Amino acid sequence: MANKRKKVSSKPAVEWPTVFLAIGCYGTWLVAGFLIWPSYPVLALVVLTLMVALQSSLVHEVLHGHPTRNASINEAIVFLPIGLIWPFRRFKTLHLRHHADERLTDPLDDPESYYKALWHHEELPEVMKFLLRANNTMVGRFFLGPWMSMIGFFIDDAKQMLAGDKAIRKAWLLHAIGLAAVLLVIQFGFGLPLWLYVLVPMWFGQSLIAIRTYAEHQWSEHPEGRTVIVERSPLSVLFLNNNLHFVHHSKPTVAWYKLPKLFRDDREKWLKANHGYSYPNYFALLKAYAFKAKEPIVHPVLRRVPEKGRAFAPRVRARNVSGLGTAPVPAEPPKE
């Protein structure tokens, strides 16, 4: 018990590097819109895009309990959704469910899986199968990924709200309040057309994050082998060191600025622990998978289509943020 108390108290009451980073992110976003946009619009759009990506990484950091011990204060830090798309509370609920490492990549249980169960994939129209194939290349994920994730997520949440889910309704209401403030600033403060903000900072800010998420997880018989380590990248600050994704999954409560030292101190141990699923940098990934799918669309384990008329044990899947939402599907029929 004493050890537990000591462990809790060792965490600082406020992680100031994260607080200052949040101030810098929102401050730079405001400077880009108010001061840079009128004279240097292209530069402003680039800076705004980078800040949207950084704020997305900050949201990820906050939902893991940073930078304070108070969840309400943490949520307030990222309350203004400059990336426009994701309600904080929905992202938090889904992402923490994703951290069940024994279920990683399972499209029925991992809400961030890009795999599909075979029976789900077989029901999709041909155009959607084509888009999914393109989305499994790195270039496709960069351009298509944000829109496919967003549309599938909106459809799924709309269905749940219509079915009466009050928690999701509240999450979207809070998001709408913050979104209204952001849109007013963009349109009337910056004087930047909303359509242009959607097509550049919003879209490509999420596309930058898609570089990180493209290879974060793969199917492996070993749960530890399902999460990547990308050792070096100039984008690591933008990603808040989540290129070291296996380290983050192993120690999800550790602050972003401590992850590089954790990795450096035991590099060989970390690489061995995740069964060698690593890349030196994102360029190596791009070189290998720019126009080539890294993973199959259909999950290697969920390849059997249930036979019609057979009894089955129902299995309700997790809500998915990586593609089209679907209704609960059956598990494989039990063997006789």
N, C-alpha and C positions, 0 to 999 in steps of 0.2 A: 504493500500500500504506500509506504514511504517513497519507494522508487517511482511509483505512478505519479505521486504529487510532485516529486522532483522533476519528472519528465514534462509535466504540464507547465510548471513554473519556469522551465528553461526557455520557453518560447516568449519572445518579447511581447509586451502589451501592444506595441505598434511596430510594424515592420516598415520603417521609414523609407527605404529604397523604393518600395512599391507605392507608397503615398506620393513621393516626389515624381515617380514615373507617371502616375495618373494625372497629377497636376500638369506635368510637361506635355502629356498626350492631349488633354483637352485644351490647354493653353496654346499649343502649336496649331491645333485644329482651328481655333478662333483667329489666331494671327494669319493663318493661310487664307481664311475666308474674308476677314475684314481688311487686311492690309496688303496681302500678296495678290489676291484675285483681281482687283481693279487694274493693276498695272502689268502683272505677269500671270495671265490666266492658266497657261500650260503648267508652269511651275506650281501654281496653287493646286491644280488638280492632282499633280504628283504627290505633293505633301499631304493633301487631304486623303488620298488613297492609302498612303503609308500609315496615317493616323487611324484610319478605319481598321486596318489590319492589326495595328498595335492595340487598339481598344478591344478587339476581339480576343487577343491574348490576355489582356487584363481581366476581361470577364471570366475567362477560364481560371485565372489565378484566384480571383475573388470567390468563385463558387467552391473552391477548395479550402475556404476558411481564412483567407488573407485579405487585407494586411492587419486587421485587428481581431480581437476575440469576440467582437459583437457583430452578429450576422446582419443586423439592420444597418449599421454604419457601413459595413462592407458593400451591401447592396446599393446604398446611397452613392457610393463612390463611382459606380458604373451605371447609375440610373439613367443618364442621358444616352440613348442608343444611336450614336452617330453612324453606326453601320446599318441602321434602319430595320434589319430583318428580325433578329432573334429576341423574343421576350426573355429576360434574365431568368425568371423563375422556371420557365419551361426548359431552358438550356441546362439549368442547374439540376433539375429532376432527372432529365434524360442522361446527362453526362455522368452523374454519380452512379446511375444504374450501369452505365458502360464500364465502370471500374470494377465490376465483378469479373476478375481476370479469368476465372475458370469458364466463363461464358463468352469470352472475347471472340468476335467474328461470327458468332451464331446469329443469323438474321432473325431468328425467332426470339432471341433473348438480349442481344446486344443492339441497342438503339442507334449505334453509330456504325453498324456493319454495312459494307458495300456489297456483300454477297446476297444472293437470293436463294431461297429454297427452290428445288427443281419444279415442284408443282405450281409455285407462284410464277416462276419464270415462264413456264409453258402456257400460262393463261394470258400473258401480256400480248398486246398487238405487235406486229412486226416492226413498226416504227419505233416503239419503245425498246424493243430488243436491240435495234440498231443504235439508238442513243446510249443504251447501257454499254454496248461494246465500245463506242467512242469514249464514253466516260471512264472506261477502265484503262485508257492510255493517259500519259501524264499531260500531254497537250490538251486532250479532250477534257480531262478533269479541271484544268486551269480555266478553260472557257465555258464549258457546259456545267461543271460541278455546282457552282453557286445557284444556278437557276433550277437545276433538277432537285437539289436539296430543298430549296426554298418552296417550290411548288408542291412537292410531296408533303413537306412539313405543314404548309398551310391547309391543304386538303384534309390531312389527318386530324389536325387540331380542330378544324371547323366541324368535322363529323362528331368529335368528342364533345364539343361545346353544345351542338344541337341535341346530343344525347343527354345533356344535363350536367356535364362535369363542371362543378363550380370552381374548383381550384384552377382549372385551365382558363376559365372565364376571368377570374381575378388576375391571373398572370398577364392576360392580354389587355385587361383594363389598365393595369399599371404601365404596361408597355405603351399603350396608346397615349397616356398622359405625357410620358417622356418623349415619345415620338412627335407629338404635336408641338412641343417646345423646340425640338431639333428642326423640324420642318419650317417653323416660323423664322428661326434664325437663318436657315439656308436661303429661304426665298426672299425675306424682307430685310434681313441683316446683311448677309453676304451679297444679295442681289444675284445669286447663282440659280439658273433655272433648275427646277427639281428634276426634270427629265435628264439633264446632263449629270446631275449628282448621282442619280440612279445608275446611269450607263457608264460612269467612270469610277468615282470613289467607292460607291457601294459595291458594284460588280467586281472591280479589280482588287479592291481591298479584300473581299472574300476569296478571290482567285489566288492572291498571295498566300492566304491561309491554306488553300487547297494544295499548295506545294508541300506544306508540312504534312497534311493529313493523307496525302496520296499513298504513302507507303508505311504509315504508322503501324498498321496491323496486317498480318497475313494468317491464314490457317496453318496450324502446326499441331501435331499430336501432343506436343509439350506446351502447356499454357505459357511458360516462360519464353518460348520461341515465337510467340505471336506478336511481339512488340519490338519495334525497330530502335536502333541507335544510329543516328547520323552524326558522325563525330565532329565535323567542322562545317561551319557555314557563316557567311557574312550576314545571313538572315536570322541568325540565332537570337539576336537582341529583339528583333521584331516578333520572333516566336517565343520570347521569354524562356529560351533554352529548352523548349519542348522538342527540339531535334533529338535531345537525349531522352527519348520518350520512354524507354524501358526503365530508366532511372526514376522518372516521374511516376510511372505506374507502380514501381516497387516502393517508392516513398512519396505518396501523393500529398502529404501534408507539409513537405519541405518546400520552402520558398524558392522561387525561380532563380534567384541570384546565388543560391548555394549548390545548385545542381552541377555546374561544371567542375567544382572542386571535388565533389563526391565522385564524379566519374574519373577525373584525373588521378585521384589517390588510389583507385583500384581498377584501372582500365581493363586489365586482362581478366579480372574476376567478373566484371560486368559483361564483357564480350562472351565469356564462357557461359555465364549464367543464362544469357538469352539465346544460346545455341548458335551464336555467330550470325544472327540476323542483323547485319550492320552494313552501312555504306560510308565511305570516307566523306562524301559531300552530296549535295543535291544535284550537282552537275553529272555525277556518275549515274544517278537515277534517270536524269533526262536523256543522257546518252544511250542508255539501255532501253528506255521505255517511252520515249517521246511519242512515237506513233505505234507502239506495240503494247498490248495488254500485259500488265505484270501478273494479274491474277485472273482466274476464270470468273464469270458472272455467277455461276451456280456454285454454292458452297460444296466442297468436296464430300462432306458427310451427308448433307441433306439432298441426296440425289434420287431417292426412291419416291415415286408417285404413289400415294395411297390408292389401293384398289377400291373401286366403287362398290357399295353394298356391304363392305366389311366393317365390323365394329372397330372403334378406335378410342383411345384415351385423348380427350380434348387437351390442347395445349395452346394457351393464349400467348401470343408473341408480344414482345416489347414494342412500344411505339417507335417508329424508325424515322431518323432525321436525314437519312442519306439517299432517299429516293421515294418513289410513290408509296403512300400509305395503303395498307390493305387490311381487310377484316381478319379476325383470328382464323388460323388454319389448323387442320388436324395434324397430329403427329403421325409417324409411321404406324401402320396397323400392327398390333401385337402379333408375335409369331405364335402359331398354334402348337 
